[in-house]
């Protein structure tokens, strides 16, 4: 897991209530279900969304993919916690033609349109999988599957790669986004697998998907990506913004646990990461200090707690740890929402949650 991934969301109900504007009862038909029945129930909940026009996506991006500085949030060029090689201004920098990276931003079907048959409604304009990206990088990605690149034939300025696949089960050419956004794209694909479940029989598909459903090698990879790169505040805000436009939600942002409930956990991932330990903060909202309790912390003596603001900036707080608790001096934190990420010595996520001051 790349240590630059900054913003995390716990799968606790209380966290969803704070961040995600989920209508009361929205997911009630899915309660208690697993496997195919859950996938079908979620399909019935989110199907029938309001399709947009292709031209209308440019306007939609101004609310769904806007960074704090007002620039376009391009996951193919962004460097979380660092300085992107270039930025784009809405409307002014729309593609158009491009000569290289930094020329303009485009509308990227992260689930390529050739896989569902081209300019076919509603997939062609479904905002959940169509994101603004640099035109050149979009063109290099083409309609290749996502995957882990073994030997890169091309690397973008932010570190995204094109090259031969090293993911077990596939040996073709793949495109690999940076670690900080792998979970975002994985949850895009889980959305597609549910939204178009039972509606994808005529889709051409690809080496990565059969209809809208990920093939076994891709499913294992996407599940791993979603675990290693948990839901971020960016995704939560985007989910709410898309909901306000096309009136459906991505269930895997609201409820990350649905992934394992439908498709199970990967046996290649250590059991200690199959389920995120429960984390509790007392008090929360915090005053000038708080106690952080993590289930099973005594078995993870090298655990490190990191605090971030909602822009992804790491914050400095005084802290100390006993065998079972973290204690934080939060006097330096500004009022608002802050994220807690607890990692092991290798940098892998143990658990994550939020505090409010």
Secondary structure, DSSP 8 states (H G I E B T S, - for coil): --TT--------HHHHHHH----TTTTGGGTT--HHHHHHHHHHHH-S-----TTHHHHHHHHHSB-TTSSB--TTT--TTS--S----TTTTB-S--SSTTS-EEEEESS-GGGTTSS-TTGGG-TTTEEEEEHHHHHHHTT-EE--EEEEEEE-TTS-EEEEE-STT--SEEEE--GGGHHHHHHHHHHHHHHTTTS-TT----SSEETTEE-HHHHHHHHHHHHHS---HHHHHHHHHHHHHHS---HHHH-TTHHHHHH---TTS-GGGTS---EEEESSS-SSEEEEEETTGGG-TT-EEEEEETTS-EE--EEEE-SSEEEEE-TT--SSEEEEEEE-TTS-EEEEEEEE-
